[in-house]
Amino acid sequence: MTADGSTPGTGQQARAAALLRRPKLWLVPTILTGLLALLLSLLYMGGIVSPQSDLHDLPIALVNDDTGKPPTGQKQNLGTQVAAAITSDTSSDTADWRQLTRAQAQDELDAGKVYGALVIPADFTDSVAALTSANATARPTMTVLTNPAKGSLGSSLASKITTTAAQQSSQTIGKRLTAAASGANSTTKLLLADPVNVVTQVGHPLGNHSGLGLSAFYYTLLLVLAGFMGGNVISNGVDTALGYADNEIGPWHTRLPTVPINRTQTLLLKMAMTAGISALSVSLVLLACVSALGMDATHIPLLWIYSYCATLAVGLGVQAINAAFGGIGQLVSMFVFIVLGLPSSGATVPLQAVPGFYRFLSHFEPMRQLSDGVRAILYFDARGDAGLTRAWIMIAIGAALGLLFGFAMAAYYDRKGHKRLTPQPTHRP
């Protein structure tokens, strides 16, 4: 019996049991599969496992509308004191407090520049002072504004930070009021100990069919997958049609005559087909999401154009990587567009709540750029300052880099005479 488990000279087929005893057969698949499992685990879980401990400088608006006069013996009204205490607190760097007017805060909520806001009302000082008199009609309030368009987790983190800040301010004010009203009854003291009522409202509302702020992420994922899978399907299909790869479907096997063509022309063919087929893919994605499933979406023509350009940029990148790396190109492009893209996209976990490695990747990883543009179109009225302008620029840069890299590598291989294997169909009598 030979090393492959067959009997020489008999035409007997190799047996799996014999082949399983060959260590070399196990070596490469075992190492690659193990490394992939390890890398995927580290990369995916590393980006989301501890968002609260990784949270730094989450942008939140702080609005002080208090117009009341300072209390007796004090230089500032209570709203100004509360705002100063919040912004000067150095015990934690989880929030990047931005002191804005009410109109400015609403504009930043509508542009997706802040994850939430804390609003101190105009009558805050007066309503606190009224608690110690017979004129009290209601508890003072602070309003927490959420921004679900920034994602459910990001909005939740901002809401928790703002609510905690408001409650701490209430307790600080309560200590002063309790000390000043030493003769009050127990019920009044209980009210004065925590006088501020914290109210939560939606600062930038979304429709009921927006996936609680996640539809933009999943729509982006669909565009990336359409470009990634479409590019690989087109690449394999062209290679098969030109006779550079075998076509096996179950027990059926075909091998077509080889068409003489160099690498540069092959890449040009694949990219041209990617440009044409991506239009159909994007149209079907949009039809399924908006028409069939009812996803909330505005600016439909712009959304289609953006989706097409985004998918095309990914598809061109896939073709360029396949042209450069050959058989392992699909694995390389999977890491570039999906494995590294998901945890650094900022679409599910805010970039301020992921480790620094992912924040670094987010500056150039395609999924983050595409996600910002989709979010701007779906949630922020297609505003350029909501991320759409930057997304367009990055799509153009990505497509240009894909074309440049792909054709540069293909031309280099052609100049060096690295011709592709040309298996010819076998003719059996």
ZIDAMO-V224948 format. One record per residue. N is the residue number from 1. PSI is psi in degrees with one decimal (none if undefined). BURIAL is I if it has 9 or more other C-alpha atoms within 8 Angstrom, else O. D_CENTER is the distance of its C-alpha to the mean C-alpha in Angstrom with 1 decimal. Layout:
((N PSI BURIAL D_CENTER) (N PSI BURIAL D_CENTER))
This chain:
((1 137.3 O 56.0) (2 176.8 O 53.6) (3 -23.4 O 50.5) (4 6.7 O 48.3) (5 4.2 I 50.2) (6 161.6 I 52.4) (7 121.8 I 56.2) (8 138.0 O 57.4) (9 -5.3 O 59.5) (10 -13.6 O 58.9) (11 11.0 O 55.7) (12 140.8 O 54.4) (13 146.6 O 50.6) (14 150.8 I 48.6) (15 141.1 O 47.8) (16 -38.0 O 44.4) (17 -37.0 O 46.3) (18 -39.9 I 47.8) (19 -30.9 I 44.7) (20 -16.9 I 42.8) (21 3.9 O 45.2) (22 109.6 O 44.1) (23 -37.3 O 41.9) (24 -29.6 O 40.7) (25 -30.7 I 39.2) (26 -27.0 I 37.0) (27 -61.6 O 36.0) (28 -49.8 O 33.2) (29 -37.7 O 31.4) (30 -45.9 O 31.6) (31 -47.7 O 30.3) (32 -44.0 O 27.4) (33 -42.4 O 26.4) (34 -43.7 O 26.7) (35 -41.0 O 24.7) (36 -45.4 O 21.8) (37 -42.1 O 21.9) (38 -46.9 O 22.0) (39 -44.1 O 19.2) (40 -41.1 I 16.8) (41 -46.8 I 17.9) (42 -42.2 O 17.6) (43 -46.6 I 14.2) (44 -53.5 I 12.4) (45 -30.2 O 14.6) (46 -23.9 I 14.7) (47 -17.5 I 11.2) (48 -3.1 I 11.8) (49 -29.7 O 15.5) (50 67.0 I 16.6) (51 -32.8 I 14.3) (52 -39.0 O 17.5) (53 -25.1 O 19.3) (54 -3.7 I 16.6) (55 125.6 I 16.1) (56 131.3 I 17.5) (57 48.3 I 18.0) (58 121.7 I 15.8) (59 122.5 I 17.1) (60 136.0 I 19.5) (61 144.0 I 22.3) (62 116.3 I 25.9) (63 122.5 I 28.5) (64 98.6 I 32.2) (65 6.0 I 34.3) (66 122.8 I 37.3) (67 8.3 I 40.5) (68 159.1 I 43.0) (69 149.5 O 45.7) (70 143.0 I 45.5) (71 160.7 I 47.3) (72 128.4 O 50.8) (73 3.1 O 50.8) (74 151.0 O 47.2) (75 -21.0 O 46.0) (76 153.3 I 42.6) (77 170.8 I 41.6) (78 -34.8 I 39.5) (79 -43.1 I 36.3) (80 -39.1 I 36.6) (81 -43.5 I 37.4) (82 -45.2 I 34.4) (83 -41.3 I 32.0) (84 -40.0 O 33.6) (85 -39.3 O 33.4) (86 -46.9 O 29.7) (87 -24.3 O 28.8) (88 -2.0 O 31.3) (89 116.1 O 30.3) (90 9.2 O 29.5) (91 -17.4 O 29.4) (92 144.9 O 25.5) (93 26.7 O 22.8) (94 -26.6 O 20.0) (95 144.2 I 20.2) (96 90.9 I 20.6) (97 127.4 I 23.2) (98 111.0 O 23.7) (99 114.3 O 27.2) (100 163.7 I 27.2) (101 168.8 I 29.4) (102 -40.7 I 28.6) (103 -41.3 O 28.0) (104 -40.7 O 25.8) (105 -42.1 I 23.7) (106 -38.0 I 23.4) (107 -38.9 O 22.4) (108 -31.2 I 19.6) (109 -43.3 I 18.4) (110 -17.3 I 18.7) (111 -0.5 I 16.8) (112 24.0 I 13.9) (113 -17.6 I 15.2) (114 152.3 I 16.1) (115 -8.8 I 14.9) (116 -177.0 I 18.5) (117 151.8 I 22.2) (118 123.1 I 25.5) (119 124.2 I 28.5) (120 119.9 I 32.1) (121 167.9 I 34.5) (122 -32.1 I 37.5) (123 22.7 I 40.1) (124 -50.4 I 38.6) (125 -44.3 I 41.5) (126 -40.6 I 44.1) (127 -31.1 I 42.8) (128 -43.8 I 42.7) (129 -32.6 I 46.2) (130 -19.5 I 47.4) (131 -27.4 I 46.6) (132 7.5 I 49.7) (133 178.6 O 51.9) (134 -0.7 O 53.2) (135 2.6 O 51.0) (136 126.4 I 47.8) (137 -23.0 O 46.4) (138 157.6 O 42.8) (139 146.0 I 40.5) (140 152.9 I 38.4) (141 150.2 I 34.8) (142 142.4 I 31.5) (143 127.2 I 28.5) (144 121.5 I 25.0) (145 127.8 I 22.6) (146 162.7 I 19.2) (147 80.0 I 16.2) (148 -17.1 I 14.5) (149 -16.6 I 12.6) (150 8.1 I 10.3) (151 146.7 I 9.6) (152 -39.0 I 12.5) (153 -45.5 I 12.0) (154 -43.9 I 11.6) (155 -37.7 I 14.5) (156 -42.4 I 16.5) (157 -43.2 O 16.4) (158 -40.4 I 17.6) (159 -40.7 I 20.1) (160 -42.2 O 21.5) (161 -47.3 I 21.9) (162 -39.1 I 23.7) (163 -42.0 I 25.8) (164 -42.3 O 26.9) (165 -41.4 I 27.9) (166 -41.1 I 29.8) (167 -39.1 I 31.6) (168 -38.4 O 32.6) (169 -39.3 I 34.0) (170 -42.2 I 35.9) (171 -35.6 I 37.5) (172 -45.3 O 38.5) (173 -38.2 I 40.1) (174 -36.9 I 41.7) (175 -39.5 I 43.5) (176 -44.2 O 45.1) (177 -40.7 I 46.2) (178 -40.2 I 47.5) (179 -34.2 O 49.6) (180 -20.8 O 51.0) (181 55.9 I 51.9) (182 -24.2 O 53.8) (183 5.3 O 56.3) (184 158.4 O 53.9) (185 172.1 O 54.0) (186 -35.7 O 51.5) (187 -43.2 O 49.6) (188 -41.1 O 49.1) (189 -36.6 I 48.1) (190 -40.1 O 45.5) (191 -42.7 O 44.0) (192 -24.7 I 44.3) (193 -31.1 I 42.6) (194 75.2 I 39.2) (195 -20.9 I 39.9) (196 131.0 I 36.5) (197 122.4 O 34.8) (198 119.5 I 30.9) (199 133.2 O 29.6) (200 130.1 O 26.0) (201 158.9 O 25.0) (202 120.1 I 22.0) (203 -30.9 I 21.5) (204 90.9 I 19.4) (205 152.2 O 20.0) (206 163.8 I 18.2) (207 168.4 O 20.0) (208 -12.0 O 20.8) (209 44.3 O 18.9) (210 11.0 I 15.4) (211 33.3 O 14.4) (212 37.2 I 14.6) (213 8.1 I 11.6) (214 -7.5 I 9.5) (215 -33.3 I 11.1) (216 -40.4 I 8.7) (217 -47.8 I 5.9) (218 -33.3 O 9.0) (219 -41.9 I 10.6) (220 -43.1 I 8.2) (221 -39.1 I 8.7) (222 -41.2 I 12.3) (223 -43.1 I 12.6) (224 -43.8 I 11.5) (225 -37.6 I 13.8) (226 -41.6 I 16.4) (227 -40.7 I 16.6) (228 -54.7 I 16.6) (229 -40.3 O 19.1) (230 -42.3 I 21.0) (231 -42.3 I 21.5) (232 -38.9 I 22.9) (233 -43.8 O 25.0) (234 -43.4 I 26.5) (235 -48.3 I 27.2) (236 -38.8 I 29.0) (237 -40.6 O 30.7) (238 -44.0 I 32.1) (239 -39.8 I 33.3) (240 -44.5 I 35.1) (241 -29.9 I 36.6) (242 0.1 I 37.9) (243 17.4 I 39.4) (244 1.2 I 37.3) (245 148.9 I 36.0) (246 154.7 I 37.6) (247 113.8 O 36.5) (248 124.5 O 36.8) (249 104.5 O 36.2) (250 -130.5 O 37.9) (251 -3.1 O 41.5) (252 132.9 O 41.4) (253 132.2 I 41.2) (254 148.9 O 41.6) (255 113.0 I 41.8) (256 157.6 I 42.3) (257 143.5 O 44.4) (258 131.1 I 42.6) (259 120.6 O 42.0) (260 116.8 O 42.8) (261 141.3 O 39.8) (262 176.2 I 38.3) (263 -38.2 I 34.7) (264 -45.3 I 34.0) (265 -34.0 O 35.2) (266 -44.0 I 33.4) (267 -39.7 I 30.0) (268 -41.7 O 31.0) (269 -46.4 O 31.8) (270 -41.2 I 28.5) (271 -37.2 I 26.5) (272 -42.4 O 28.7) (273 -36.1 I 28.2) (274 -41.9 I 24.4) (275 -38.2 I 24.7) (276 -46.6 O 27.0) (277 -29.3 O 25.4) (278 -31.1 I 21.8) (279 -41.4 I 23.4) (280 -44.3 O 24.5) (281 -47.5 I 21.3) (282 -39.7 I 19.3) (283 -40.2 I 22.2) (284 -37.5 O 22.3) (285 -47.7 I 18.5) (286 -40.8 I 19.1) (287 -44.4 I 22.5) (288 -44.7 I 21.3) (289 -46.2 I 18.4) (290 -50.1 I 20.4) (291 -47.6 I 24.0) (292 -42.6 O 24.2) (293 -12.3 O 21.7) (294 25.4 O 21.9) (295 134.5 I 18.3) (296 125.0 I 18.7) (297 139.8 O 18.3) (298 172.6 O 20.2) (299 51.9 I 21.1) (300 -47.2 O 21.3) (301 -43.2 O 22.9) (302 -39.8 O 20.4) (303 -39.9 I 17.5) (304 -46.7 I 19.5) (305 -44.5 O 20.2) (306 -43.5 I 16.6) (307 -41.7 I 15.6) (308 -46.8 I 18.5) (309 -38.9 I 17.9) (310 -47.9 I 14.3) (311 -40.6 I 15.7) (312 -42.1 I 18.8) (313 -41.4 I 17.2) (314 -45.2 I 15.5) (315 -41.2 I 18.9) (316 -38.1 I 20.9) (317 -41.3 I 19.0) (318 -44.8 I 19.7) (319 -39.2 I 23.3) (320 -43.9 I 23.7) (321 -42.3 I 22.6) (322 -39.7 I 24.9) (323 -34.2 I 27.7) (324 -39.0 I 27.4) (325 -7.6 O 27.0) (326 -128.6 O 28.8) (327 -32.0 O 28.7) (328 6.6 O 25.8) (329 -38.8 I 23.7) (330 -38.0 I 21.8) (331 -41.6 O 20.9) (332 -46.6 I 19.9) (333 -30.5 I 17.7) (334 -41.0 I 16.0) (335 -42.6 I 15.2) (336 -47.5 I 14.1) (337 -22.9 I 11.9) (338 -58.4 I 10.7) (339 -49.6 I 12.0) (340 -21.0 I 10.8) (341 -40.1 I 7.6) (342 -53.9 I 6.1) (343 -15.9 I 7.0) (344 10.8 I 6.3) (345 -25.2 I 2.9) (346 11.0 I 3.8) (347 -31.8 I 2.8) (348 -42.9 I 5.7) (349 126.5 I 7.4) (350 144.9 I 8.2) (351 -24.7 I 8.6) (352 -8.8 I 12.2) (353 18.7 I 12.3) (354 158.7 I 11.5) (355 158.6 I 14.3) (356 -30.6 O 15.2) (357 -40.7 O 14.7) (358 -32.8 I 10.9) (359 -35.7 I 11.3) (360 -46.2 O 13.6) (361 -32.7 I 11.6) (362 -17.6 I 8.9) (363 -22.2 O 12.0) (364 -11.2 O 12.4) (365 131.5 I 9.9) (366 -39.5 I 9.7) (367 -35.6 I 6.3) (368 -42.9 I 5.1) (369 -44.6 I 8.4) (370 -38.4 I 8.5) (371 -40.7 I 5.7) (372 -40.9 I 7.8) (373 -43.0 I 10.8) (374 -43.9 I 10.3) (375 -41.2 I 9.7) (376 -40.6 I 12.7) (377 -44.4 I 14.8) (378 -38.1 I 14.3) (379 -25.2 I 14.5) (380 34.5 I 16.0) (381 32.9 I 18.9) (382 35.3 I 17.5) (383 135.2 I 18.3) (384 -38.9 I 18.0) (385 -1.3 O 17.5) (386 4.2 I 14.5) (387 -8.3 I 12.5) (388 -41.0 I 14.2) (389 -47.5 I 16.8) (390 -37.2 I 14.8) (391 -43.3 I 12.7) (392 -43.3 I 16.1) (393 -44.2 O 17.5) (394 -33.4 I 14.9) (395 -44.5 I 15.4) (396 -43.2 I 19.1) (397 -43.6 O 19.0) (398 -43.9 I 17.1) (399 -41.1 I 19.6) (400 -41.7 O 22.5) (401 -38.6 I 21.6) (402 -46.0 I 21.4) (403 -46.3 I 24.8) (404 -47.8 O 26.4) (405 -45.8 I 25.5) (406 -50.6 I 26.4) (407 -29.8 I 29.7) (408 -44.3 O 30.6) (409 -41.3 I 30.4) (410 -42.5 I 32.1) (411 -37.7 I 34.9) (412 -45.3 O 35.4) (413 -39.5 I 35.9) (414 -41.6 I 38.3) (415 -34.8 O 40.3) (416 -3.9 O 40.6) (417 23.2 O 41.9) (418 81.1 O 39.3) (419 152.6 O 40.0) (420 152.0 O 38.2) (421 141.5 O 40.2) (422 75.7 O 42.1) (423 132.7 O 43.2) (424 149.0 I 45.9) (425 139.9 O 46.6) (426 141.2 O 49.3) (427 115.8 O 52.5) (428 138.5 O 54.2) (429 none O 57.8))
